[in-house]
Each structure stands twice: as C-alpha cells, then as structure tokens.
Amino acid sequence: MSVDTASDSGALPTSRPGRGGGKLAARRLLLAVGPVLIALALAGLLLAALGVNPFEYYGFVVERGLLSPTGVQQTLTRMAPLLFLAAGLIVAFRAGVWNLGVDGQFLLGAVTAAASAPWLVTFMPVWLATVIVFVLAAAVAMLWSLVPALLKAYQGVNEIITTLMMTFLGTSLANVLVKLVFLDPGTTVPQTRTLPVADRLPRLFDTTISSGLLLGLVAIIAVHLMMTRTDFGLKLRVVGANPRAAVHAGLGVPALTIAVFALSAGLAGLAGAVDIVGVQGNVRADWNPGYGLTVIPMVFLARFNGFAAILYVLLLSVLSIGGESAARRLGVPNHFTLVLVATVLIVLAIAEWLDHRFQQARRA
Amino acid sequence: MSTLARQNGDTPILALEGVTKRFPGVTANDNVSLAIWPGEVHVLLGENGAGKSTLIGMLSGLQQPDEGRILVDGVPTQIRSPRHALSLGIGTVYQHAMLVPTLTVAENLLLGDRWWKRPRKEALRAEVEVLAKSLGMKVDLDAVASELSLGEQQQVEILRALLRKSRVLILDESTSMLTPAGIEELGALMRRLVERGLAVVFITHKLREAAGFGDRISVLKLGRKVGEIAPERFRALDEEALIAEVVEMMFGQRSGDPEEDPGARRKPHASGPVLLSVRDLRLAPTGTHPGLHGVSFDLRAGEILGIAGIDGNGQKQLAEVIAGQLAPASGSIRFDGAPIDGLTVGQRRDAGLRYLTDDRLGEGTVGPFPISLNLLLKQVGQPPFWTGHVERPAEIERHALRLIRSYDVRTPSERTPIGRLSGGNIQKVLLARELAEGAKVVIFNKPTYGLDLANTLAVRDRIRDLADAARGVLLISTDLEELLQLCDRIAVMAGGALVGTVENGADARAQVGRLMVGLAA
C-alpha cells in the first residue's frame, strides 16, 4: 500500500526531503531573476528604437543609482518608504486581502505627518514629536481603510474595488487638506509648512542616507517574521489560503480581516510619514509619487517574501533614482522606469506560464 | 445488455492496450489493457491508489500514457485534452465536483458552447427538464453552484455529461454522495443508457453496486489489472458468488463482503449520562438549504446516534450549529451539563466537542500547508506549540510525527502539503486532529465518503472505539448500511427537521427507509 502515499489523482509529484531541494531552489532563482534580465533586454531594444544607446542608458542608471556616492545614498534613502509599503502589502497579500489602496493611505499619512510635525516640534523634544507623528500618520491611514475593512469583513464586498475607490478619494482629500487646511501662509506655493532639516530623521553616519532606511528594514523584517513565525501570522495565512477552513477552525475571520487592513494601511501611513519626516519635509499640492502601485509588482516578484522584497525594492530604487538622472541626461522620459517594471511583470507572467506548461508536459 | 448493441459493436468504443503511466516514485498504471464496449456498464473496482483515477485521467485527456496506446473506435488515438475527449464522445463526471463555483447551474451547463453564439438558455431549460425527469432528480438551474451541496453538484455534473451527448460516460465514484434511493435511480439510468447503445464506465468502491448495475467488472490493484469478469460469466453468477470472486481478486483471499459482515454490527450499549442535549434548534431556510426546524435530541455517553437522510436536508447545518460555526436563530445546546450557546468554535472544541467535516479539502484542511500545521489548525497559538505567540517547530514536528504514526498516515514527510495526500490519508489526518486529546462528543459528517474499503473499515473501527470508551458520537451519513452497522439509534432528517428516531434493530432498515421517503415509521 505504499502507493497510497501518492495523491489519488496522481497529478502532483511528491517532494521528498533531501532530494531535488537544490534543483528546486535553482529553478526558483531562475524564475525570479530570468524575467528581469529578459525584460532589461526587451526594454533595451525599445531604447534602441528611440535612438538611445541602451548600454549607455543602463550604464548611466547603474552608475547614478548604485555606483556614484551621491546616487547610492539617494537610492538607499528612497528605499525607506518603499520598504514600509512593501511590508504593508506583504501582510495584506499573504492574508488574501488585496489592498490596492496603499497610495491613498500613503498620501494621507504623509499629509498628517506634514501637518503635525512642524507644529509638534515647536513645543516638545524632536524624538517625542517624531514618535507622535508616526502614530498619527498610521492612525489616519488605518481610519481611511476602515470602510473597505468593514465592508469586506461583514459584507464580503470585494476589497480590490473598495480600496481602489478609496485611494482616489484619499488622493483628492490629501490635496484638499494641503490646499485648504494645512496651507503654509508663508509661501505662495501651495504646500504645507516645512519641517526644518534639523528636526528631520537623523542621517546615518556621515552620509545623506536617512535613518528611515533602518526603520523600513526593521518594519519589513518584523512583518516577515510575524507572518512566518508567529501564531498571529499563521492565522492570517490560513484566512488567506482558505477562508472556509479558517471559519471551520474557529478563527474570528472578520476581526482578523479588520486587523489585516489596519496593519497594511498603518504601514502605508508610516511610509508616508517616513518620507515626510525623513526626506521631503513638507507636502506640495498635487504631490503623488505613486510609490504604492510600483511596489506591488516588486512584492509579487518577491513572492511575498520579506527578504526577497528588500532586494527588489533596492532594484526599484536604483532604477528610479538612476532613471531620474538618465532622464535629465539622455532625454529618456522619467516614466521609462515604469515601462521597464511593466515589462518585467509581463515577462514574469509569461515565464510562470511557460514553467507551468513545462511542469505539466514533464508529468504527462 | 442488448444484443443489438453487441451486433454493431464488434469493435470497442474505447480500448487501452498495455498502458503504463508513471509518476515520481509510483507506477500508477502498469501495462493495463481494457476494452469499453457499447451497451455495457463496465465497472472499475479498486482501492484508493489502485490507479483508477489515473486511468480515468488518460481516458478523459488529462494525462498521456507513458507506454501503450489508446484506441477510439479501433483507431489509435492520442486524446490530447478534456475538450478533445468530449469531442470524441467521452464524458467524465469526476469524484470532486468541477463546477465554476460563482456561476449558476444553467451557466455551468452552458459553458463550452461556441463563444460567439448567444447562450441558448431556453433550449437548455427544456432539455434539462426532460433529462431530469427521466433521472428523477431536482435541478434548480438558477442556483449558484457554490451554494449546492456536494451531492447536488455531482448531480449537475452527471447532467452536464449527458447533455453533451457522450457515447462513453465515465462516472468516477459518482454514487458516493448519493442516497440509497439515488443510487438505485442512477443504476436504473445507467441501464437505460446502455440499452441505447452507450457505454458507461462506472468506478465504485461498493461491491454491491458493482454487482447490481454492471455488465463487466475489471479489478485494479496497485496499478495492475488483476482480473476481469466478462458479461457471460457475470450473468452466470449470482450476486453472492460474484462478490466472492471480486473479493478474491481484490484481496487475494476469500472472505464475505466485509461491509455486510453481521459480526461487524455493533451490539447496542448500556448508555451513560447525557453528554449532548439539543433543544428546539431553529435556523431560517435559505435558497440552498432547508434550515432547521425545531431539532431536539439527546446523546448519551457511549452512544452512537445516527442521522440518516438524503444529502442536503439540513444535516450539515445541524452539525455546523452544534460545532459553533453557524449561529442558530433560536434553540439551546447543553454539552456535558452546561449550556454552550455562548461559546465559540474554539471554546467548544477545547471543552471536548469535536466536528469532523465532510468537506475535507474545502474547509477541513488548507491544501498547500504541511500536514504538521493542518494537524494543529484548530489549536493555533496554544502551548506547547506556540509560546509567547512564537512558533516552536520542534514541538510541532514531534506532535505531527506522533499522530502520523499512531493514525498510520502514509506520507513522505510531515512537511508534505496535505493537498497531495489521497483522500484516505487526508481523512486520517482529520481523525487524528479531532479525536486526539480530550474528545467527549464527536460529530462525524459522512466520515467514509470517497474512501476505499480498508480506510472505510478503519474509520468505522475508530467510531466504535470512541463509543466503547464512553464518548458520544453523532454520525451523519447518507450510507444506510453504515448507520445500521454502527448506530444505537438512527434519527431521520428531512427538510431540516428530525422526522423520527428508530432504535437500531431487526426492522430498523425498513423503518428508516419509510421515514426517508416520507412515510411514518
């Protein structure tokens, strides 16, 4: 009856410990890195078609994003908000909650930080003000996710729709707040009051790298460990993988769902705060960097793994910092970075499909 | 079997010649040769893992043989895909329902039509009406598939295969979800189909069904065909002799049908104190289940109380209300002397009230998760497996290895995703989870559905052992034989109410039968 160990459908190969593990890891690595390389080549062809030498462009991106001292410092600083966003997305996606509203949550967190920080530092120690700003930003972002959370938890309303709708509203609300409520009377530019550079997050050592980078790394590693090593993370993963099994096992699915929204949105709000308190200092009207939607593909490429996400966020950071410089120097539009990321995603999807077909063909 | 069909059928519709199919570590089919003739019900018998599903997979285009060939109408043919199989006239009804859960029954039935044509809903409605009438089943075309019970979903699938004008209808354990009356009806339908010259491939675990409805029996064992009974011999043998011959093939030793062994029937017990007391449970009906209407009963320690009834008459809702998954509109439940109405699923479980669901993959387990975590699915966060909310892998592994050993789960490792195990082994994992440590009352919902004989008998032994250890057992089953074998009392459920309770005795079968069809006992 040893045959009984094979699934009755016989369709799935049974992985045995200690054999094929290395091969599996190699295949995963190939599937993760291969699409990126292919996408770089395809985007290179596109650059060539635009009359730009792709090697010059990529060389410039790498040089400006990774190799030059100022470039690498900018890149690492840029990672801070992206890491917080990735952490928030990993919590949500692993729990099966597709929070696509991170940009709205990010902006509201940013506006909250920009509104409160310059005022708070006038009468309290900077460290305390910073803590309070972070708490406020997270709280406002959480509040903004409450409607989708309640609708999802108690009515089963698809959160993809509700969070996207709320992100449009949130972006507008952030703008309204900047222009009407928190406007800096001291300038003619519509923006909030500016946090003095001295009161921003300290820089690391003798560099211009914001210590927000460390906070971001702590956040994403903490989220990764929470999801993989704790009972709370396991409960969230059960809800994500099979909600009916979660009900059957007696997990409080609505409460867990609301907790996921709160965590995810809270981290997005912190991303906004860390960008304001660490780098920007204020929020200008109509400012919307759209970090959230560019981080989502990175999180998918990383298969919701926190450590892999750090690497992909670094890649995105290099591309966007380097891309901004290249845009100025070579005349390639700034948005070319997005084209590159989109190409990576499409190639990734095709690679997944081919891999799936290959696996099937091997079994058949 | 009609002689007409035989005359124009001197070549089989489908034939396998020396087919071998290997998977990593397993030879699922080893040099199997089979012929499917028009006008015959060809019964495929074999335990879980005998290779039946793989064989079906190759006939229906899901898998390709490694060696050997498949002939359609005598012509060697590569069946490339399920769609190709359908176009060749091979329709399959799988063991696990394969409907699109978010679509209605009508939409599911219309899938696969030409996409540029307007869905022919009205024509379908008329067609279904005729077919359903001849089948004697009720089909609500507007119900959403996910809200149907497993049994109802399977009925829709049979209907779909028939609507596609299949020449060969493969029924993969289709009777396992049906009531005794439903099985008889399906059997009669199979006879009508083969009289029209169709071929039916009928996969079952139940020897009596094989003897009752078949023309030809092939027996698979560990991937090899170990025997075949041709129609001439089939008709020459009476039922007992036939079953004896099949059992000889399957188990290599002559023995009576173990399902009918009178010694296996449990002696009624002197019962202990009331463990579970359910009073006047009510639940509003919905479009998909009849609700509950004043359900009351007592369950004593050492007692096995059966709930008989046709699938979808509120049994699942009753189980879920008692387990705490579903809140009743009114009524009360006392467990072990104390009311538990306010308790959560987890608190009821901790108190010793366990529920073994019938939907093993849908809600009982998380398929991609390892066995070790599935064993602890209902204890997440509890010491010693989690301390201070942090997982302790060593404890979890030790716990898993202990249960895997004592419940004889066949698996390469405790880290294997549970979705890769066979049905029998998944059920062993669920048994281990629900029965281990402190079970006082266990609700079993169709515990042997889809299991092979060996696993079925093992599960029934577990149920008996529980009662012998003065636990209470509520056994929900659509298998009357099972209830008669195991229970002290059998309550019959229809339309969300208990319509009568019968002490298990000599005439219990007739009484339960009468109650099930709506006559007073």
Contacts between the chains, C-beta under 8 A, distances in Angstrom:
chain1	res1	chain2	res2	distance
A	1	B	49	7.0
A	1	B	410	6.9
A	1	B	454	7.7
A	2	B	410	7.2
A	3	B	26	5.5
A	3	B	28	7.6
A	3	B	49	4.3
A	3	B	50	7.7
A	3	B	51	7.9
A	3	B	222	5.6
A	3	B	223	6.7
A	4	B	48	6.3
A	4	B	49	4.2
A	4	B	410	4.6
A	4	B	422	5.6
A	4	B	424	6.7
A	4	B	425	6.5
A	5	B	25	7.9
A	5	B	26	7.9
A	5	B	410	4.4
A	5	B	411	5.8
A	5	B	412	6.1
A	5	B	421	7.4
A	5	B	422	7.7
A	5	B	425	7.3
A	6	B	23	6.1
A	6	B	25	6.9
A	6	B	26	4.3
A	6	B	28	7.1
A	6	B	49	6.6
A	6	B	422	7.1
A	7	B	419	7.6
A	7	B	420	4.8
A	7	B	421	6.2
A	7	B	422	5.7
A	8	B	48	5.5
A	8	B	49	6.4
A	8	B	53	5.1
A	8	B	95	8.0
A	8	B	422	4.2
A	8	B	423	5.9
A	9	B	53	5.2
A	9	B	54	7.7
A	9	B	57	7.0
A	10	B	21	7.6
A	10	B	23	5.1
A	10	B	26	7.0
A	10	B	28	4.7
A	10	B	51	7.8
A	10	B	53	6.3
A	10	B	54	4.6
A	10	B	57	7.2
A	10	B	63	7.8
A	11	B	57	7.4
A	11	B	62	7.7
A	11	B	63	7.5
A	12	B	419	7.7
A	12	B	420	4.9
A	13	B	23	6.5
A	13	B	24	4.4
A	14	B	24	6.6
A	14	B	25	6.2
A	14	B	412	5.3
A	14	B	416	6.6
A	14	B	420	5.8
A	15	B	412	7.6
A	15	B	416	7.2
A	16	B	25	7.6
A	16	B	412	5.1
A	16	B	413	7.1
A	17	B	412	7.4
A	17	B	413	5.2
A	17	B	415	6.8
A	229	B	390	5.9
A	229	B	391	5.1
A	230	B	386	7.6
A	230	B	389	4.9
A	230	B	390	5.9
A	230	B	391	6.5
A	231	B	380	5.1
A	231	B	381	3.6
A	231	B	386	4.5
A	231	B	389	5.2
A	231	B	390	8.0
A	231	B	391	6.9
A	232	B	381	7.7
A	232	B	389	6.3
A	234	B	373	7.0
A	234	B	380	5.4
A	234	B	391	7.1
A	235	B	380	5.6
A	235	B	381	7.4
A	237	B	369	7.8
A	238	B	366	5.7
A	238	B	369	7.6
A	238	B	377	6.9
A	238	B	380	7.3
A	241	B	366	4.8
A	241	B	367	7.7
A	241	B	368	6.1
A	241	B	369	6.6
A	242	B	362	7.9
A	242	B	363	7.3
A	242	B	365	7.7
A	242	B	366	4.6
A	242	B	367	7.1
A	244	B	359	7.7
A	244	B	362	5.9
A	244	B	363	4.0
A	245	B	362	7.9
A	245	B	363	5.1
A	245	B	364	6.9
A	245	B	365	6.4
A	245	B	366	5.1
A	245	B	377	6.7
A	247	B	325	5.9
A	247	B	363	7.0
A	248	B	325	6.3
A	248	B	345	7.7
A	248	B	355	7.9
A	248	B	357	6.0
A	248	B	363	4.2
A	248	B	364	6.6
A	249	B	345	7.3
A	249	B	377	4.7
A	249	B	378	4.7
A	249	B	380	7.3
A	250	B	324	6.9
A	250	B	325	7.8
A	250	B	344	5.8
A	250	B	345	2.8
A	250	B	346	4.0
A	250	B	349	6.5
A	250	B	378	6.3
A	251	B	380	7.4
A	252	B	344	7.8
A	363	B	23	7.2
A	363	B	63	7.4
A	364	B	63	5.7
A	364	B	64	4.4
